[in-house]
Amino acid sequence: MAGLSASGLKTQIKSYTETDSNVLTDAVLENIILNAQYRIFRDIPIDADRKQQLGNLVAGQESINAPAGALFIRGIQVYDTAGSETTGANRWLEKKDYTYLQEYQDVTGTSAAQGQPKYYAMFGGGTGETDTTSGRIAFAPVPNTTYRFRVHFNKMPDLLEGDNTNYISMNFSNGLLYCCLSEAYGYLKGPMDMLTLYENKYKTEVQKFASEQIGRRRRDDYTDGAIRIPINSPNP
């Protein structure tokens, strides 16, 4: 399965819109494809983008860098013992707003409470490809030793460039094409019926893809049972 490359996608967009490189230049097409990918990434949390990062907290250090390229944090485990072990007793931290952590640690005239963290919050920065732009994760209480932690997060996926493929182009090529065509007709300012056509086609396909990513891939027949689809019977 070869998948759809960026160069192949450019050719299809020009073919579907019946334009050439004088109208849709490479720079314009690259921006259209980029916008389409970002839209899909934010419409659907894709299983292939789920990652984990292990590390050790530092005693007395309130926060750590978020994993590089993290779009959002799914959860954080902190193990009861320090060191490099990732087995045994552990707790899932409860996510709070940063203001909650500040109130929790607000003690007069003394240092912040230390112990095994119970809560975490995100603050600072946005998301990006380096630690410094992915924001930071704060903990409360402040760690009193080097607890082992595991961060579960969704990472910004590889973008479609040149002759390369990525997960979207390999597994959701029709939705990617329809999304690009919706973007293209928006750039071309019509015809509106074609923009509406491909926007609706994208929405239909993205619902199917979402059903796979956050539905079928996260359930099994043993624990969840077979899906029963209601059938409307005609009125007597």
N, C-alpha and C positions, 0 to 999 in steps of 0.2 A: 504494500500500500504506500504509494509515493506521497500522498497528501498534497495540499495546495500551498505552493510557495508564494512569496510576495510578488515575484515577477509574473507568475502565472495569474495571480489575482489581479494585477494591474491590467493584463491583457483582457481578462474576462470583464472587468469594469468598463473598459473602453468599448468592448464588443457589445455589451448589454445596453450601454448608453448611446451607442452609435456615434462616438466621438473619436478624436485622435489626439496625438501628443501636443498639438497646437492648442487644444482646449484644456485637456487634462494632462498637464505636465507631470513629470516624475515627482517633483516637489509637492504638487497638489495631491497626487495619488498616495504618496507616502503619508501625508497628513490625514487623508481620508481613512487609510488602513489603520493608522495609529489611533485615531479617534474611535473607530469601530472596535478595536481590541480593548481599549479602555472601557468602552461602554459595556462590552460583554463581561469583562472582569468584574465590573461593579454590579451588573445585573444578576450574576450567578456566582456564588462561592464554589469554585471548582476543586474537586477532591485532589487533583494532581498538584495543586498549589499548597496543600497542607504539609507543613514541615514541623520539625522539633529541634530544639537547641538545648543542650545540657551545659551546666556550669556550676560554679560554687559561689555562693554569696560571700561577701566580705563582712566580717564582724564590725559593727559600728557604721557601716555604709548604708545610707538610706535607700539608694536607688542604683539601678544598673542600666546600661544601654539596651534598648529594644533590639531584637535580632535585625541584622542588616536586611533591608528591603521588605520588612514586615508591613503588610497592609493592615492587618488587625490581629489582635491576640485572642486565641480561642480559650485558653486557660493556662494556669500555672500550678504545677505540683512542687511542693517543698518536702523533702525527705526529713525524717525525724533525726537522723544522724548526719554528722559532718563527713566530709571526705568525698570519695569518688563513687560510692555505691549508689546504684539506682534500683535497689530492691528493698523490701521491708516496708515498715510503716511510713506513710506519707499523708499529707493533707492537700486538698485542692483549695487554693486561696479564693477568697470571695472578692469579686471586683467591686470597687467603690469609686466615687469621684475623688479627685485629689483633695478637694476641700474637706472631705470626710477624714482622710488620713491626717490632714493638718490639725483638725479638731481633736482627733484621737491622740495625737502626740503633743497637744498643747498643755504643757505643764509649766508652772511658774517657778522660776528660779532653779530648776534642775534640768538635767539632760533628758532627751527623749527616752521613752520606755524602750527597753530592749528585750528580746526574746525570740521565739520562733514566729515568723510572720504568719498573720491570719488574713490580711487584706493586701490588695495591690491596686494601683491606679496608674493610668497613663498621663504623661504630661510632657510638654516641650516638643518642639519640632513637628514635622509632618511624617511622611513616609518617603523612603528613597532607597538608594542602593548602598548607602554607608550607614554605619552605626549612628553617626552624629545627626543624621537627618531623619532617622526612624523614630525619634522620640526616646523617652526614658520611661522606665517602670519603677515606681516607688513602692516601698513596703512598709507595713506597720503590723506589729512593732518592728523597730529596726533590728536586723539580725544580730544575735549575740555570739554567733559562731559561724563557721563556714559551711552552712547547710548546703546540701546538693539540691539543685533545682532543675526542673524541666519546663521549658516554655513551649506551648503548642500554639502555632500561628499559621496564618496564610501569607505566603510570600509573593511579591510581585513576580509574575512569570516572565519567561523569556519572550521578547517581542519578535514578531515575524519580520524578517529582513532578508533581502536578496533572494538567493535560491534555497535558504533554510526553511524548515517547517517548525511548527510548535504544536502544543497539544490542541489548541483551538483549530488550527488549520488541518490537523490530522483527524480530529474527532467531531468537529462542528463546522465543516467547510461550507455547507449550504447556509447556515445561519450567519457565518462570517461574511459570505458573499452578499446576502440580503441586507445585512447591516451596512456594508460598504456602499451598496447601491442606494440605500436610503440617504446616507451621507452625501453621496455623489449628486443625487438629484436635488438635495438641499443646496449644494454648492452651485449647481447649474440653474437653480431657481425654476425648477419645473421640468417637464409638465407635472402638474400637481397630482394627476391621476396615477402617474408612474411612481411618484414619491409615496403616495398613500398605499399603492400596491405592495411595494417592497418593504415599507414600514410594517404593514400587516403581516406579510410573509415572515419577516424577522420575529415579530411578536409571537406568531404561531410556533415557529421553530424553537424559540428561546424557552417557551413553556415546556416543550418536550424535553429539551436539554436539561432544564431545571428539574423536571420530574426524574430524570436519570441521576443527576448529580446529588440532589438533596433528598431524593426519594428512594429509588431502587438501590442505589449504591450504599445506603445507610440503613437498610433493613434486610432481614432474611426470612425465609419461609418458616424456619423452625421456631423462631421467637415471635415473629409478627404475624405468621399465618399468610395464607394466600389472599391477595387483594380481590375483593368482591365488587364487581361493577354492577350497579343497579340497572335493570332493564325495564323501561317503561312499557307497561301492558296497555293495550287499547281498552277504552271504557266499554263495558258491555252495552 
